[in-house]
C-alpha cells in the first residue's frame, strides 16, 4: 500500500494532477507511520510478523520435531493481537524502501544472520523461535522466493554484503538437483529440497534474475518512464563489468564499467536494436542517472562527463556511499570518470554447499570503515576461521579476531575472521581494528 501510494503520487505528478499527488503522498506517509508504530519491536530490534485477532482456539501444531514446544507457543499466541515472531517477511516493505532507515539497518542484521540465513537461502522464521520446524512449509523451511526478497531489501538499504550472499545462495541452487532450475523450498536445517517441492518453480528462478538486475546492478526506469537509473553495488573484487540489452522505454542501452585503485570509469550508451546496426534515438528517455556505490572511507575528488567537470551528490546509506551523476544532455555514448582516494572493502567468495550439508558459511553483516579504522559485524561457526579478499591501500593492527595475511604476495592481502565458541553453533562478533598511520 505504501509503495503503491507513492507510485500513484509519482504518476499523478507526471499528469500534473496536484490534488491526487498530495492525497496519495499523504496516504503513503500515514500508512508508513502506522506501520512503524504497530510493528516495530524496539527491545528486540526487528519488525513483528503480523497483527491478528484473538482466537478462541489455538492453532494445532503439525506432527514433527518439538511438537510440544511448538504447541505451547501456539497456545500463547492464540489470545495475542500481535504475532511478534522474527521472520523473513519484513524484507517485503524493505524492498520497497518503506521503512525507517535506522530500523531497517537493524532488521537487516536479523535477515542476514544465521538465525534466518542458511548457506542455501533464507528461512521463513528464525531457528530460535519455539515455532521453528525445519520441515514445516510455513514455520521453518527455506524458500528461494524469500531469499530473493532479502537480497532486494539489502541492496535497497545499502547492505551489499547481505544482498550478495542472498543472491548467490539462490544462484548456486541452479547447479543442484534439476540443473538450471531453482526449487520451491528446502529444509531449514539441511541443504535438501522437500520431497513435495516443485523443482522448476518460476518465482524461485525470478529471484535470481531480479536481485541481479534490480539489486546488484541497480537498473530501473523511473520518473514515469523518462529516466534510466543505474546504481550498481558490485562486490569489491569485481573490477570490470559489461551489461547489454538494458531496456528503457523505446530503446536499449549498454554499459561498461572499469575500476581501479583510484578511479571508476563508466561508459553508457544506446545500442542497435536490429540487425541493420542502426541506433534509434529515444524520444522518451529525458535523462540518465548513474549512482555507483563506494566504501564509506572513499573520498570522491572529481567527476567528469565527456571529459568536462560534472556536478555530483553523495548519499550515505548502510555500508556504502552512492555517488549520483545526472546526465540531462546526453549523447549516444556517454563516458563518466570518477576519481577517488582510498576505499576499504572486503569480498567473500561464494561456495556451493554440499547436498544435505548444514550451514557452515560466514554471515557478513556490516563492513564499515572510517577515517580511523575498520568495523566488521559478522557471524561464524565457533573455532572456525574465514578468509576474505581485502581491497584497500590501508593496513590495520591485527588482533585475535581479525588479521591480515598474504598467501600470494604483499600486494594481495587476505583478511581472516576467527570465532571462539562451540563448533556446532554460530557466534556473532563485532570486530574493530584501527588503521595504521
C-alpha positions in Angstrom: 0.0 0.0 0.0 2.8 2.4 0.9 4.7 1.7 -2.4 1.5 1.8 -4.4 0.5 5.1 -2.9 4.0 6.6 -3.7 3.9 5.3 -7.2 0.4 6.8 -7.6 1.7 10.1 -6.4 4.5 9.9 -9.0 2.1 9.2 -11.8 -0.2 12.0 -10.7 2.7 14.4 -10.8 3.6 13.3 -14.3 -0.1 14.1 -15.3 0.0 17.4 -13.4 -2.8 16.3 -11.0 -1.6 18.1 -7.9 -4.6 17.2 -5.7 -4.2 13.4 -6.4 -0.4 13.7 -5.9 -0.9 15.3 -2.4 -3.6 12.8 -1.4 -1.6 9.8 -2.5 1.6 11.1 -0.7 -0.4 11.6 2.5 -1.8 8.1 2.3 1.7 6.7 2.0 3.1 8.7 4.9 0.1 7.9 7.1 0.4 4.2 6.5 4.2 4.2 6.9 3.9 5.9 10.3 1.2 3.4 11.4 3.4 0.6 10.3 6.4 1.8 12.3 4.2 2.4 15.4 2.4 -1.0 15.2 5.1 -3.5 14.1 8.5 -2.2 15.4 9.7 -4.0 18.5 12.5 -1.8 19.9 13.7 -4.1 22.6 14.3 -6.9 20.0 15.4 -4.8 17.0 13.1 -6.2 14.4 9.6 -5.8 13.0 6.8 -8.2 14.1 5.3 -10.6 11.7 1.6 -9.5 11.7 -1.3 -8.2 13.7 -4.1 -10.7 14.4 -7.5 -11.1 16.0 -7.5 -13.2 19.2 -8.6 -16.8 18.5 -11.0 -18.8 20.6 -8.9 -21.9 19.9 -5.2 -22.1 19.3 -3.8 -23.5 16.1 -2.8 -27.1 16.3 0.9 -27.9 15.9 1.7 -30.2 13.0 3.4 -33.5 13.6 7.2 -33.2 13.7 10.1 -32.4 16.0 9.5 -30.5 19.2 5.7 -30.6 18.8 5.0 -29.9 22.4 7.2 -26.8 22.4 5.6 -25.5 19.2 2.1 -26.2 20.6 2.9 -24.2 23.8 3.9 -21.2 21.7 0.7 -21.5 19.6 -1.3 -21.6 22.8 0.4 -18.3 23.8 -0.3 -16.6 20.5 -4.0 -17.6 20.4 -5.1 -14.7 22.6 -2.5 -12.2 21.3 -3.2 -9.3 19.0 0.4 -9.1 17.7 2.3 -12.0 16.1 5.7 -11.0 17.4 7.9 -13.6 15.7 11.2 -12.8 14.0 10.5 -13.7 10.3 11.8 -13.0 6.8 8.6 -11.2 5.8 9.8 -7.6 6.7 12.0 -8.0 3.7 9.0 -7.0 1.6 8.5 -3.5 2.9 12.2 -3.1 3.0 12.4 -3.9 -0.7 10.1 -1.0 -1.4 12.1 1.3 0.8 9.0 1.8 3.0 10.6 1.6 6.5 12.8 3.9 8.6 16.5 3.7 7.7 17.9 3.2 11.2 15.4 0.5 12.0 15.9 -1.1 8.5 19.6 -1.5 9.3 18.8 -3.4 12.5 16.2 -5.5 10.7 18.8 -6.4 8.1 21.1 -7.6 10.8 18.4 -10.2 11.6 17.7 -11.1 8.0 21.4 -11.7 7.2 22.1 -13.5 10.5 22.5 -17.3 10.9 19.1 -17.4 12.6 17.3 -16.6 9.3 20.0 -17.1 6.6 21.4 -20.5 5.7 24.1 -21.3 3.1 21.2 -22.2 0.7 18.8 -19.3 1.5 16.5 -17.6 4.0 14.3 -19.4 6.5 10.8 -18.1 6.8 11.1 -17.9 10.6 14.1 -17.7 12.9 15.5 -21.0 14.0 15.5 -19.6 17.6 11.7 -19.4 17.6 9.7 -22.0 19.6 7.6 -22.4 16.4 10.6 -23.5 14.3 10.3 -26.8 12.5 12.9 -27.3 9.7 10.4 -29.4 7.7 7.4 -27.1 8.1 6.1 -25.4 5.0 5.5 -22.2 6.8 7.4 -22.5 10.1 11.0 -23.1 9.1 11.6 -24.1 5.5 13.8 -22.1 3.2 12.1 -20.5 0.2 14.3 -19.1 -2.6 11.4 -16.6 -3.1 12.0 -15.1 0.4 15.8 -15.3 -0.2 15.4 -13.0 -3.2 13.3 -10.6 -1.1 16.1 -10.4 1.4 18.6 -9.6 -1.3 16.5 -6.8 -2.7 15.9 -5.4 0.7 19.6 -5.4 1.5 20.5 -3.7 -1.8 17.8 -1.1 -1.2 19.3 0.0 2.1 23.0 -0.1 1.1 23.9 -3.5 2.5 25.5 -5.2 -0.5 27.2 -8.0 1.5 23.9 -9.2 2.9 22.4 -8.8 -0.6 25.1 -10.6 -2.4 25.1 -13.6 -0.1 21.4 -14.0 -0.5 21.6 -13.6 -4.3 24.4 -16.2 -4.6 22.5 -18.6 -2.3 19.8 -18.6 -4.9 22.1 -18.6 -7.9 24.1 -21.6 -6.7 20.8 -23.6 -6.4 20.7 -23.7 -10.2 23.7 -26.1 -10.0 22.0 -28.5 -7.7 19.2 -31.0 -8.3 17.5 -30.2 -11.6 20.3 -28.2 -13.3 19.3 -24.7 -14.4 16.1 -24.7 -12.3 15.6 -23.4 -8.7 13.4 -25.5 -6.4 10.4 -24.2 -4.4 11.5 -24.9 -0.9 14.2 -26.7 1.1 14.8 -27.8 4.7 15.7 -25.1 7.2 18.5 -27.3 8.7 19.9 -29.2 5.7 20.6 -28.3 2.1 18.0 -30.6 0.7 14.7 -29.8 -1.1 11.4 -31.2 0.3 10.1 -34.2 -1.5 6.9 -32.3 -2.3 8.8 -29.2 -3.5 8.2 -28.1 -7.1 11.7 -28.3 -8.6 11.0 -26.0 -11.5 9.5 -23.0 -9.6 9.2 -19.8 -11.6 9.0 -17.5 -8.6 12.2 -19.1 -7.2 14.0 -18.6 -10.6 12.8 -15.0 -10.8 14.6 -14.4 -7.5 17.9 -15.0 -9.2 17.2 -12.5 -12.0 15.5 -9.8 -10.1 18.2 -9.3 -7.4 20.9 -9.4 -10.0 19.3 -6.8 -12.3 17.5 -4.5 -9.9 19.6 -5.1 -6.8 23.3 -5.7 -7.6 23.2 -3.8 -10.9 20.5 -1.3 -9.7 18.8 -1.0 -13.1 15.4 0.6 -13.1 13.3 3.0 -15.1 11.9 5.9 -13.0 10.2 9.2 -13.3 7.2 7.9 -15.3 9.4 6.1 -17.7 11.5 9.1 -18.7 14.6 8.3 -16.6 17.0 5.4 -16.8 18.8 4.9 -13.4 21.7 2.5 -12.9 23.1 2.3 -9.3 25.4 -0.8 -9.1 26.6 -2.1 -5.8 29.3 -4.5 -7.0 31.4 -6.9 -5.0 34.7 -5.3 -4.1 36.7 -7.8 -6.3 34.7 -7.1 -9.5 36.9 -4.7 -11.5 35.2 -4.9 -14.9 31.6 -5.3 -15.9 29.7 -5.3 -19.2 25.9 -5.2 -19.4 24.0 -5.2 -22.7 20.3 -5.0 -23.8 19.2 -2.7 -20.9 15.6 -1.8 -21.9 14.4 1.7 -21.3 11.3 3.0 -22.9 11.7 2.5 -26.7 15.4 1.8 -26.8 18.2 -0.3 -25.3 21.4 0.7 -23.7 24.7 -1.0 -22.9 27.1 -0.2 -20.0 30.7 -0.9 -19.4 32.5 -0.3 -16.1 36.2 -0.4 -15.3 37.6 0.5 -11.9 41.0 0.6 -10.2 42.6 1.8 -7.0 41.6 5.5 -7.5 39.2 5.6 -10.5 35.9 4.2 -11.7 35.0 4.7 -15.4 31.6 4.0 -16.8 30.5 4.1 -20.4 26.8 4.2 -21.1 25.2 4.4 -24.5 22.5 3.2 -26.8 22.9 0.1 -28.8 21.4 -1.1 -32.0 18.1 -2.9 -31.7 18.1 -4.7 -35.0 20.5 -6.4 -37.5 20.9 -3.2 -39.5 23.1 -1.8 -36.8 21.2 1.5 -36.8 20.7 3.2 -33.4 17.3 4.7 -32.7 17.2 8.0 -30.8 14.9 7.8 -27.9 12.2 10.4 -27.6 11.0 9.2 -24.2 14.2 9.0 -22.1 15.0 12.5 -20.9 17.9 11.8 -18.5 20.3 9.2 -17.4 21.3 8.8 -13.7 24.4 6.9 -12.6 24.8 6.2 -8.9 27.6 3.7 -8.3 28.5 2.8 -4.7 31.8 3.3 -2.9 33.1 2.2 0.5 32.4 4.7 3.3 36.0 5.8 3.7 36.5 6.6 0.0 36.9 10.3 -0.8 35.4 11.4 -4.2 37.8 14.0 -5.7 36.2 14.7 -9.0 33.6 13.6 -11.6 33.7 14.3 -15.3 31.2 13.6 -18.1 32.7 13.5 -21.7 35.9 15.0 -20.2 34.2 18.0 -18.6 33.8 18.6 -14.9 30.3 17.5 -13.7 28.2 18.0 -10.7 27.5 15.1 -8.4 26.0 14.4 -5.0 27.0 11.8 -2.3 24.4 10.0 -0.2 25.4 7.6 2.6 23.2 4.6 3.3 24.1 1.5 5.2 27.6 0.3 4.3 28.0 2.4 1.2 28.0 6.0 -0.2 26.3 6.5 -3.5 27.8 9.0 -5.9 24.9 10.2 -8.1 25.5 11.9 -11.5 22.6 13.2 -13.5 23.1 13.5 -17.3 20.4 15.5 -19.0 22.2 16.4 -22.2 23.4 13.0 -23.2 24.9 11.5 -26.4 24.7 8.1 -27.9 27.8 7.2 -25.9 28.5 8.8 -22.5 31.7 8.5 -20.6 31.7 9.2 -16.9 35.0 9.3 -15.0 35.0 9.3 -11.2 38.3 9.9 -9.4 38.6 9.0 -5.7 41.1 8.4 -2.9 41.1 5.4 -0.5 38.3 3.0 0.0 38.3 -0.2 2.1 36.2 -3.2 1.5 36.2 -7.0 1.6 34.8 -9.7 -0.6 33.7 -13.2 0.3 33.9 -16.0 -2.3 30.6 -17.8 -2.7 30.8 -21.6 -2.2 28.2 -24.2 -3.2 27.1 -26.2 -0.1 27.2 -29.9 -0.4 23.8 -31.7 -0.8 22.5 -32.5 2.7 25.0 -30.3 4.4 24.3 -28.0 7.4 25.2 -24.3 7.3 28.9 -23.5 7.9 29.5 -20.3 5.9 30.3 -16.9 7.2 27.5 -14.4 7.6 29.0 -11.0 6.6 26.6 -8.4 8.0 28.3 -5.0 8.1 31.5 -3.6 6.7 32.1 0.0 7.8 35.5 1.7 7.5 36.0 5.2 8.6 39.0 7.6 8.9 40.3 5.8 12.0 39.6 2.1 11.4 37.6 -0.8 10.2 34.5 -2.4 11.8 33.1 -5.7 10.6 30.0 -7.3 12.1 29.8 -11.0 11.2 28.8 -14.4 12.4 30.6 -17.6 12.0 30.9 -21.1 13.5 32.8 -21.4 16.7 36.5 -22.4 16.3 36.3 -21.5 12.6 38.3 -19.0 10.5 37.1 -17.5 7.3 39.2 -15.9 4.6 38.1 -12.8 2.5 39.7 -10.7 -0.2 40.9 -7.4 1.4 40.7 -4.5 -1.0 42.4 -1.3 0.3 45.7 0.5 0.3 45.4 0.8 4.1 46.5 -1.7 6.8 45.3 -2.2 10.3 46.5 -3.6 13.6 45.9 -7.3 13.8 44.1 -9.0 16.8 42.9 -12.4 17.6 39.6 -12.0 15.8 40.7 -10.1 12.6 44.1 -10.2 10.9 45.7 -9.8 7.5 47.8 -12.5 5.8 49.5 -12.7 2.4 49.2 -16.1 0.8 50.5 -14.9 -2.6 52.1 -11.5 -2.4 52.2 -8.4 -0.3 50.0 -6.7 -2.9 47.2 -9.2 -2.5 46.3 -9.3 1.2 43.6 -11.5 2.6 41.6 -10.9 5.8 40.9 -13.6 8.3 38.0 -13.6 10.7 38.1 -16.1 13.6 35.4 -17.1 16.0 35.6 -18.5 19.5 32.8 -20.8 20.7 31.2 -24.2 20.1 31.8 -25.6 16.6 28.1 -26.5 16.2 26.9 -23.0 16.9 27.2 -19.6 15.2 28.8 -16.8 17.1 28.3 -13.1 16.4 31.3 -10.8 16.6 31.8 -7.1 16.1 35.5 -6.7 15.2 37.1 -3.2 15.3 40.7 -2.5 14.4 42.5 0.9 14.0 44.2 1.7 10.8 48.0 2.1 10.9 49.3 5.6 10.4 
